[in-house]
């Protein structure tokens, strides 16, 4: 973890995962494997980011949502509820995934 990134005590960031720049990981969120969360991204609730996934920009992932495999979530995209981005998905811009 570097910069002004913030990880809550109740959140989990695995040994090979990274949270940096101004990103925040809160609540019971999990960042696993080689996943990266950066920029001004926010991951919270029971959300999970895993595999080689990336969440960045002003993107948000929350509730029970997941971003996994090689998926990229960026811009102002919001993955929430039981939404999922997986495989080689690219979720960018003002997009809601539920």
Protein Blocks (a to p, Z undefined) as FASTA:
>chain_A
ZZjbdcdfkbccdfkbccehjbccehjbccehjbccehjbccehjbdcehjbdcehjbdc
ehjbccehjbccehjbdcehjbccehjbdcehjdddZZ
